[in-house]
Amino acid sequence: MQIANMNRIENFKRVHAGASKPMKDWLDKTIGANWKTPMDVKKIFASASFVKQFVIFNIGGNKYRLLTKVIYGKETVRILKIGTHEDYNGWKL
């Protein structure tokens, strides 16, 4: 998969140093994937949630949340928001 808006991850890691390794793990698995359906996502990330048109990933043992839009036909994951678990509680989806 291709990652759109990668700069959002890089900016987040600068502020939250503890997110670097978990984000790298997520990126490694995602870039190497070829998702065609939500079930393909679940095979790799069992805790992923599907809300409306979004896919939400729990990162780093649920310390961080990654809000994405997966565009299966274009093999792209668009990063929309990234935050701590506390930040996520305030997001409007």
Protein Blocks (a to p, Z undefined) as FASTA:
>chain_A
ZZehklmmmmmmmmmmmlmmmmmmmmmmmmmpccfbfklmmmmmmmbccehjbccddeeh
hlaccdddddfknopacdfbdcdfklmmmpcZZ
